[in-house]
């Protein structure tokens, strides 16, 4: 009798990618969902690529978010705090409920892996878009 395989080997290049919704992003952003946790897991895991100057809107995550920058460079900002530069290899932990945004630098695309857990079916709460003035603070840092 053959045993059922439970480990899944995923090839990201074979998975569907879609554009990030315009209400949640400025510029071109491509999202590849990699893993949707199966009960009892509530983890989601995806790969997100931002074209130069593209960025998320302000948002938070009910259970926090872990980002791992795979390629390029960009910015992350917590509401009311200075913009921080991020680059390949950086790991960013945003605690639950912290309002923030992240995106690519003007001269570089940026790809990150995003890991978060859902709460009541939601992984994030989207808010207003990041203004050009807010975004450009990163060019001064």
Secondary structure, DSSP 8 states (H G I E B T S, - for coil): -----------GGGS--EE--TTTEES-EEEEEEEE--TT--EEEEEEEE-TT-EE-SEE-TT-EEEEEEEEEEEEEETTS--EEEETT-EEEE-TT--EEEEE-TT--EEEEEEEE-BTTBS-EE-----HHHHHGGGG-
